[in-house]
Amino acid sequence: MDKKFKLIQERKKQKLTQKDIANILEISLSYYSAIERGIRNPTLELAKKIAELFNKTIEELF
């Protein structure tokens, strides 16, 4: 499975919107959306936060 779709799948499993995730991570909605679509890459620190949020490893998501 394409890794960018992994983020979408995990987010939907938790019944969260992109806006919910952006608010939790304290980043802009457009930035998170771009990460999900594979247009932008998160910093290592942000990737760690996203992985923790979904209870996954960075490798599993990215």
A tleap script that builds the chain and sets N, CA, C and O, in Angstrom:
source leaprc.protein.ff14SB
mol = sequence {
  NMET ASP LYS LYS PHE LYS LEU ILE GLN GLU
  ARG LYS LYS GLN LYS LEU THR GLN LYS ASP
  ILE ALA ASN ILE LEU GLU ILE SER LEU SER
  TYR TYR SER ALA ILE GLU ARG GLY ILE ARG
  ASN PRO THR LEU GLU LEU ALA LYS LYS ILE
  ALA GLU LEU PHE ASN LYS THR ILE GLU GLU
  LEU CPHE
}
set mol.1.N position { 0.847 -1.188 0.000 }
set mol.1.CA position { 0.000 0.000 0.000 }
set mol.1.C position { 0.884 1.241 0.000 }
set mol.1.O position { 1.902 1.298 0.690 }
set mol.2.N position { 0.484 2.213 -0.772 }
set mol.2.CA position { 1.192 3.474 -0.832 }
set mol.2.C position { 1.203 4.109 0.558 }
set mol.2.O position { 0.165 4.192 1.215 }
set mol.3.N position { 2.353 4.548 0.995 }
set mol.3.CA position { 2.488 5.086 2.356 }
set mol.3.C position { 1.598 6.297 2.605 }
set mol.3.O position { 1.104 6.476 3.719 }
set mol.4.N position { 1.384 7.137 1.582 }
set mol.4.CA position { 0.554 8.320 1.828 }
set mol.4.C position { -0.866 7.918 2.187 }
set mol.4.O position { -1.539 8.624 2.938 }
set mol.5.N position { -1.326 6.799 1.663 }
set mol.5.CA position { -2.671 6.340 1.989 }
set mol.5.C position { -2.731 5.704 3.373 }
set mol.5.O position { -3.809 5.581 3.954 }
set mol.6.N position { -1.590 5.304 3.899 }
set mol.6.CA position { -1.528 4.735 5.247 }
set mol.6.C position { -1.972 5.767 6.283 }
set mol.6.O position { -2.692 5.432 7.224 }
set mol.7.N position { -1.549 7.006 6.114 }
set mol.7.CA position { -1.962 8.067 7.036 }
set mol.7.C position { -3.471 8.271 6.985 }
set mol.7.O position { -4.118 8.422 8.021 }
set mol.8.N position { -4.022 8.276 5.789 }
set mol.8.CA position { -5.472 8.451 5.633 }
set mol.8.C position { -6.207 7.297 6.292 }
set mol.8.O position { -7.188 7.505 7.005 }
set mol.9.N position { -5.738 6.096 6.057 }
set mol.9.CA position { -6.360 4.900 6.647 }
set mol.9.C position { -6.326 4.964 8.171 }
set mol.9.O position { -7.335 4.693 8.821 }
set mol.10.N position { -5.194 5.313 8.739 }
set mol.10.CA position { -5.072 5.383 10.193 }
set mol.10.C position { -5.953 6.486 10.768 }
set mol.10.O position { -6.582 6.307 11.811 }
set mol.11.N position { -5.995 7.613 10.092 }
set mol.11.CA position { -6.834 8.722 10.567 }
set mol.11.C position { -8.308 8.320 10.563 }
set mol.11.O position { -9.037 8.601 11.514 }
set mol.12.N position { -8.734 7.670 9.501 }
set mol.12.CA position { -10.137 7.271 9.399 }
set mol.12.C position { -10.495 6.177 10.410 }
set mol.12.O position { -11.626 6.126 10.894 }
set mol.13.N position { -9.535 5.304 10.730 }
set mol.13.CA position { -9.767 4.279 11.762 }
set mol.13.C position { -10.120 4.935 13.091 }
set mol.13.O position { -10.949 4.422 13.842 }
set mol.14.N position { -9.493 6.060 13.374 }
set mol.14.CA position { -9.727 6.765 14.635 }
set mol.14.C position { -10.866 7.774 14.520 }
set mol.14.O position { -11.147 8.509 15.466 }
set mol.15.N position { -11.517 7.807 13.364 }
set mol.15.CA position { -12.660 8.701 13.122 }
set mol.15.C position { -12.297 10.168 13.368 }
set mol.15.O position { -13.041 10.916 14.002 }
set mol.16.N position { -11.133 10.549 12.846 }
set mol.16.CA position { -10.662 11.920 12.971 }
set mol.16.C position { -10.626 12.574 11.600 }
set mol.16.O position { -10.423 11.901 10.589 }
set mol.17.N position { -10.822 13.874 11.568 }
set mol.17.CA position { -10.697 14.628 10.330 }
set mol.17.C position { -9.274 15.160 10.218 }
set mol.17.O position { -8.508 15.130 11.180 }
set mol.18.N position { -8.938 15.641 9.037 }
set mol.18.CA position { -7.636 16.279 8.868 }
set mol.18.C position { -7.520 17.477 9.800 }
set mol.18.O position { -6.456 17.736 10.362 }
set mol.19.N position { -8.616 18.200 9.959 }
set mol.19.CA position { -8.606 19.369 10.851 }
set mol.19.C position { -8.338 18.945 12.288 }
set mol.19.O position { -7.598 19.619 13.004 }
set mol.20.N position { -8.939 17.824 12.720 }
set mol.20.CA position { -8.687 17.304 14.074 }
set mol.20.C position { -7.194 17.045 14.270 }
set mol.20.O position { -6.608 17.458 15.271 }
set mol.21.N position { -6.587 16.359 13.306 }
set mol.21.CA position { -5.165 16.009 13.407 }
set mol.21.C position { -4.313 17.277 13.424 }
set mol.21.O position { -3.400 17.407 14.239 }
set mol.22.N position { -4.612 18.200 12.528 }
set mol.22.CA position { -3.849 19.451 12.477 }
set mol.22.C position { -3.934 20.191 13.808 }
set mol.22.O position { -2.934 20.726 14.286 }
set mol.23.N position { -5.115 20.223 14.406 }
set mol.23.CA position { -5.278 20.892 15.703 }
set mol.23.C position { -4.500 20.183 16.800 }
set mol.23.O position { -3.854 20.839 17.617 }
set mol.24.N position { -4.550 18.868 16.833 }
set mol.24.CA position { -3.810 18.090 17.838 }
set mol.24.C position { -2.308 18.345 17.705 }
set mol.24.O position { -1.608 18.520 18.702 }
set mol.25.N position { -1.825 18.362 16.461 }
set mol.25.CA position { -0.391 18.534 16.210 }
set mol.25.C position { 0.044 19.996 16.226 }
set mol.25.O position { 1.236 20.298 16.170 }
set mol.26.N position { -0.934 20.900 16.303 }
set mol.26.CA position { -0.669 22.336 16.286 }
set mol.26.C position { 0.079 22.772 15.033 }
set mol.26.O position { 1.068 23.502 15.096 }
set mol.27.N position { -0.429 22.295 13.878 }
set mol.27.CA position { 0.090 22.689 12.574 }
set mol.27.C position { -1.097 23.126 11.724 }
set mol.27.O position { -2.249 22.927 12.110 }
set mol.28.N position { -0.820 23.712 10.589 }
set mol.28.CA position { -1.918 24.163 9.730 }
set mol.28.C position { -2.582 22.969 9.036 }
set mol.28.O position { -1.960 21.937 8.789 }
set mol.29.N position { -3.838 23.150 8.740 }
set mol.29.CA position { -4.589 22.117 8.027 }
set mol.29.C position { -3.967 21.874 6.653 }
set mol.29.O position { -3.852 20.728 6.219 }
set mol.30.N position { -3.571 22.932 5.977 }
set mol.30.CA position { -2.992 22.760 4.641 }
set mol.30.C position { -1.685 21.969 4.689 }
set mol.30.O position { -1.410 21.175 3.789 }
set mol.31.N position { -0.879 22.181 5.731 }
set mol.31.CA position { 0.376 21.431 5.871 }
set mol.31.C position { 0.085 19.953 6.120 }
set mol.31.O position { 0.693 19.089 5.488 }
set mol.32.N position { -0.838 19.657 7.034 }
set mol.32.CA position { -1.150 18.251 7.291 }
set mol.32.C position { -1.738 17.589 6.048 }
set mol.32.O position { -1.394 16.452 5.725 }
set mol.33.N position { -2.609 18.288 5.364 }
set mol.33.CA position { -3.212 17.752 4.150 }
set mol.33.C position { -2.133 17.418 3.115 }
set mol.33.O position { -2.193 16.376 2.462 }
set mol.34.N position { -1.163 18.295 2.975 }
set mol.34.CA position { -0.065 18.062 2.032 }
set mol.34.C position { 0.773 16.854 2.443 }
set mol.34.O position { 1.249 16.116 1.580 }
set mol.35.N position { 0.962 16.642 3.735 }
set mol.35.CA position { 1.689 15.461 4.221 }
set mol.35.C position { 0.914 14.201 3.845 }
set mol.35.O position { 1.491 13.241 3.335 }
set mol.36.N position { -0.389 14.208 4.097 }
set mol.36.CA position { -1.222 13.047 3.780 }
set mol.36.C position { -1.195 12.720 2.294 }
set mol.36.O position { -1.201 11.550 1.913 }
set mol.37.N position { -1.167 13.736 1.469 }
set mol.37.CA position { -1.186 13.528 0.020 }
set mol.37.C position { 0.203 13.236 -0.555 }
set mol.37.O position { 0.342 12.970 -1.749 }
set mol.38.N position { 1.226 13.287 0.298 }
set mol.38.CA position { 2.580 12.982 -0.155 }
set mol.38.C position { 3.270 14.140 -0.848 }
set mol.38.O position { 4.300 13.955 -1.496 }
set mol.39.N position { 2.706 15.343 -0.715 }
set mol.39.CA position { 3.287 16.528 -1.347 }
set mol.39.C position { 4.400 17.120 -0.477 }
set mol.39.O position { 5.410 17.604 -0.989 }
set mol.40.N position { 4.200 17.073 0.847 }
set mol.40.CA position { 5.187 17.588 1.808 }
set mol.40.C position { 5.649 16.446 2.692 }
set mol.40.O position { 4.906 15.496 2.941 }
set mol.41.N position { 6.872 16.548 3.160 }
set mol.41.CA position { 7.408 15.593 4.121 }
set mol.41.C position { 7.487 16.263 5.483 }
set mol.41.O position { 7.944 17.401 5.592 }
set mol.42.N position { 7.041 15.560 6.527 }
set mol.42.CA position { 7.131 16.155 7.864 }
set mol.42.C position { 8.570 16.143 8.357 }
set mol.42.O position { 9.389 15.347 7.899 }
set mol.43.N position { 8.863 17.025 9.287 }
set mol.43.CA position { 10.162 16.976 9.959 }
set mol.43.C position { 10.200 15.684 10.765 }
set mol.43.O position { 9.165 15.057 10.990 }
set mol.44.N position { 11.374 15.292 11.191 }
set mol.44.CA position { 11.499 14.086 12.003 }
set mol.44.C position { 10.686 14.217 13.288 }
set mol.44.O position { 10.016 13.274 13.709 }
set mol.45.N position { 10.752 15.393 13.904 }
set mol.45.CA position { 9.999 15.625 15.134 }
set mol.45.C position { 8.490 15.479 14.897 }
set mol.45.O position { 7.790 14.856 15.696 }
set mol.46.N position { 8.001 16.050 13.808 }
set mol.46.CA position { 6.579 15.952 13.501 }
set mol.46.C position { 6.195 14.520 13.129 }
set mol.46.O position { 5.120 14.052 13.503 }
set mol.47.N position { 7.059 13.823 12.401 }
set mol.47.CA position { 6.792 12.428 12.047 }
set mol.47.C position { 6.656 11.576 13.311 }
set mol.47.O position { 5.811 10.683 13.374 }
set mol.48.N position { 7.495 11.859 14.321 }
set mol.48.CA position { 7.410 11.141 15.597 }
set mol.48.C position { 6.068 11.404 16.271 }
set mol.48.O position { 5.444 10.484 16.800 }
set mol.49.N position { 5.622 12.667 16.252 }
set mol.49.CA position { 4.338 13.022 16.873 }
set mol.49.C position { 3.177 12.335 16.164 }
set mol.49.O position { 2.255 11.838 16.811 }
set mol.50.N position { 3.225 12.307 14.838 }
set mol.50.CA position { 2.166 11.655 14.065 }
set mol.50.C position { 2.147 10.162 14.376 }
set mol.50.O position { 1.081 9.583 14.587 }
set mol.51.N position { 3.316 9.543 14.405 }
set mol.51.CA position { 3.409 8.115 14.704 }
set mol.51.C position { 2.868 7.809 16.098 }
set mol.51.O position { 2.142 6.832 16.278 }
set mol.52.N position { 3.214 8.630 17.081 }
set mol.52.CA position { 2.705 8.442 18.445 }
set mol.52.C position { 1.193 8.587 18.491 }
set mol.52.O position { 0.510 7.830 19.180 }
set mol.53.N position { 0.676 9.553 17.762 }
set mol.53.CA position { -0.768 9.785 17.720 }
set mol.53.C position { -1.512 8.556 17.219 }
set mol.53.O position { -2.579 8.215 17.729 }
set mol.54.N position { -0.941 7.891 16.212 }
set mol.54.CA position { -1.577 6.707 15.639 }
set mol.54.C position { -1.091 5.400 16.273 }
set mol.54.O position { -1.484 4.314 15.848 }
set mol.55.N position { -0.239 5.513 17.288 }
set mol.55.CA position { 0.308 4.343 17.968 }
set mol.55.C position { 1.023 3.405 16.982 }
set mol.55.O position { 0.854 2.186 17.023 }
set mol.56.N position { 1.808 4.000 16.116 }
set mol.56.CA position { 2.585 3.281 15.100 }
set mol.56.C position { 4.021 3.760 15.160 }
set mol.56.O position { 4.332 4.739 15.839 }
set mol.57.N position { 4.891 3.068 14.448 }
set mol.57.CA position { 6.256 3.551 14.313 }
set mol.57.C position { 6.331 4.462 13.085 }
set mol.57.O position { 5.463 4.427 12.213 }
set mol.58.N position { 7.372 5.264 13.037 }
set mol.58.CA position { 7.567 6.126 11.881 }
set mol.58.C position { 7.676 5.263 10.625 }
set mol.58.O position { 7.120 5.607 9.582 }
set mol.59.N position { 8.379 4.164 10.726 }
set mol.59.CA position { 8.574 3.287 9.575 }
set mol.59.C position { 7.251 2.727 9.037 }
set mol.59.O position { 7.098 2.535 7.831 }
set mol.60.N position { 6.314 2.472 9.925 }
set mol.60.CA position { 5.020 1.941 9.505 }
set mol.60.C position { 4.214 2.979 8.724 }
set mol.60.O position { 3.429 2.628 7.842 }
set mol.61.N position { 4.409 4.243 9.049 }
set mol.61.CA position { 3.610 5.300 8.411 }
set mol.61.C position { 4.311 5.961 7.236 }
set mol.61.O position { 3.668 6.362 6.266 }
set mol.62.N position { 5.636 6.076 7.325 }
set mol.62.CA position { 6.360 6.790 6.286 }
set mol.62.C position { 7.367 5.886 5.640 }
set mol.62.O position { 8.084 6.308 4.732 }
savepdb mol mol.pdb
quit
